[in-house]
Amino acid sequence: MRLDEITIQRIATDTKRAFPNTGRENPPSSIAITRIIYDVYQPTNQIRCEASVMSSGTAYTSIIEFLNVDFVDENDTAAQQGVELIGTNTRTYRIAPMSVTVGDALVSCTCEDFRFRFAFYNFQKRCLYGNLPPQYVRRTQTRPPANPTKSIGMCKHLHAVVNTLRREGKVR
């Protein structure tokens, strides 16, 4: 754990603080998570959740990588409290539900809101998953900046993924 740990909860809180009346944290029901795949890196205690998201007829890919995941030994009596997931390697893993309040996380989405509003600042704070897309450059001064507080954040698609993982019992 780093001293400047950036959790899903911190990213969500910073988003709400910077953009309080947008409703990102409560995405509309028109956003559909059509698939989530799990890349599991057990030796380093990491799980990458890659979600296919449909929103207003457009497909996006939203990624959350959880660091510091607790894998449960199947022979342990606590294994009954764990949650099963199937990795991309078709192997079944049992984990303690991933925490949104403890442990670093990396996030990314292919939507323009995330790219232009949050990707650069998430990169600066080391909570961006993947490569940094080109930074948004304003072409006019007649509109406000995309992210005037330079806040880290999550788009509505990432919030929808977290909500789905929570409903499935994979995060707490």
C-alpha positions in Angstrom: 0.0 0.0 0.0 1.3 3.5 -0.9 0.9 6.5 1.4 -1.0 8.2 -1.4 -3.3 5.2 -2.0 -5.9 5.9 -4.7 -9.0 3.7 -4.2 -12.1 3.4 -6.3 -13.9 5.3 -3.5 -11.4 8.2 -3.6 -11.8 8.4 -7.4 -15.6 8.4 -7.1 -15.5 11.0 -4.3 -13.2 13.3 -6.2 -15.5 13.0 -9.3 -18.5 13.9 -7.3 -16.7 16.8 -5.6 -15.5 18.2 -8.9 -18.8 17.6 -10.8 -21.5 17.5 -8.1 -24.7 17.7 -10.2 -23.9 15.4 -13.1 -25.3 12.1 -11.8 -22.2 10.1 -12.9 -22.3 8.1 -9.7 -25.9 7.0 -10.4 -25.7 6.0 -14.1 -29.0 5.7 -16.0 -30.5 2.2 -16.5 -29.9 2.7 -20.3 -26.3 1.8 -19.7 -25.9 -1.9 -20.1 -22.9 -4.0 -19.0 -22.9 -6.7 -21.6 -19.9 -8.6 -20.5 -17.1 -8.5 -17.9 -13.9 -10.6 -18.2 -11.4 -11.0 -15.5 -7.6 -11.1 -16.1 -6.2 -12.6 -12.9 -2.6 -12.1 -11.8 -2.6 -14.1 -8.6 1.2 -13.9 -7.9 0.9 -10.0 -7.8 -2.6 -10.0 -6.2 -4.2 -8.1 -9.1 -7.4 -8.5 -11.1 -8.2 -6.5 -14.2 -12.0 -6.3 -14.9 -12.7 -5.4 -18.5 -16.3 -4.5 -19.2 -18.1 -4.2 -22.5 -20.6 -1.3 -22.0 -23.4 -0.2 -24.2 -24.7 3.4 -23.8 -27.0 5.2 -26.2 -26.2 2.6 -28.9 -22.5 3.1 -28.6 -20.1 0.4 -27.3 -17.3 1.3 -24.8 -14.7 -0.6 -23.0 -14.3 0.2 -19.3 -11.4 -1.2 -17.3 -10.8 -1.3 -13.6 -7.7 -3.0 -12.2 -7.8 -3.8 -8.5 -4.4 -4.1 -6.8 -4.0 -5.9 -3.4 -6.7 -8.5 -4.0 -7.0 -11.1 -1.3 -7.2 -14.6 -2.8 -8.8 -17.2 -0.6 -7.3 -20.7 -0.2 -9.9 -23.2 -1.1 -8.9 -25.4 1.9 -9.4 -22.5 4.3 -12.6 -22.4 6.3 -13.0 -18.8 5.3 -13.2 -19.9 1.7 -17.0 -20.2 2.1 -17.1 -16.4 2.5 -15.2 -15.8 -0.7 -16.6 -15.0 -4.1 -15.8 -17.1 -7.2 -14.9 -15.6 -10.5 -13.6 -17.2 -13.7 -10.5 -15.8 -15.2 -9.8 -15.4 -18.9 -7.7 -18.5 -18.6 -11.0 -20.4 -17.7 -9.6 -21.1 -14.2 -11.9 -20.5 -11.2 -10.6 -18.2 -8.5 -12.0 -17.5 -5.0 -11.3 -14.1 -3.7 -12.4 -12.0 -0.7 -14.7 -9.3 -2.2 -12.5 -6.5 -3.6 -12.7 -3.3 -1.6 -13.6 0.1 -3.0 -12.2 1.8 0.1 -8.9 0.0 0.6 -6.2 -0.8 -2.0 -5.1 1.0 -5.1 -7.1 0.8 -8.3 -6.5 1.9 -11.9 -9.3 2.9 -14.2 -9.9 3.6 -17.9 -12.7 4.0 -20.3 -12.8 4.5 -24.1 -15.6 7.2 -23.9 -14.8 10.8 -24.7 -15.9 12.1 -21.3 -13.2 10.0 -19.6 -10.6 10.7 -22.2 -11.0 14.5 -22.3 -12.0 15.1 -18.7 -10.1 12.6 -16.5 -7.4 10.5 -18.3 -4.6 13.1 -18.1 -5.2 13.9 -14.4 -5.6 10.2 -13.5 -2.3 9.6 -15.3 -0.7 12.3 -13.2 -2.0 10.7 -9.9 -1.0 7.2 -11.1 -4.6 5.8 -11.3 -4.9 5.6 -15.0 -5.0 2.1 -16.5 -3.0 1.8 -19.8 -1.4 4.4 -22.0 -2.2 8.1 -21.7 -4.3 9.3 -24.7 -3.4 12.7 -26.1 -4.3 15.5 -23.7 -7.4 17.6 -24.4 -6.5 21.0 -25.8 -9.1 23.6 -25.7 -9.8 25.2 -29.1 -11.8 28.1 -27.8 -12.0 30.2 -24.7 -15.7 30.7 -25.0 -16.5 27.4 -23.1 -15.3 26.4 -19.7 -12.4 23.9 -19.3 -13.4 20.2 -19.4 -12.0 19.7 -15.9 -11.4 23.1 -14.2 -10.3 21.6 -10.8 -7.9 19.1 -12.5 -9.6 16.3 -10.6 -9.1 12.6 -11.0 -12.3 10.9 -11.8 -14.6 8.2 -13.3 -17.2 8.4 -16.1 -20.7 7.0 -15.8 -19.6 3.8 -17.5 -17.0 3.1 -14.8 -19.6 3.8 -12.1 -21.9 1.3 -13.9 -19.2 -1.3 -13.8 -18.5 -0.7 -10.1 -22.3 -1.0 -9.4 -22.5 -4.2 -11.3 -19.5 -5.7 -9.5 -21.2 -4.6 -6.2 -24.5 -6.3 -7.1 -22.6 -9.5 -8.0 -20.8 -9.4 -4.6 -17.4 -9.1 -6.2 -16.7 -5.7 -4.5 -17.8 -4.3 -1.2 
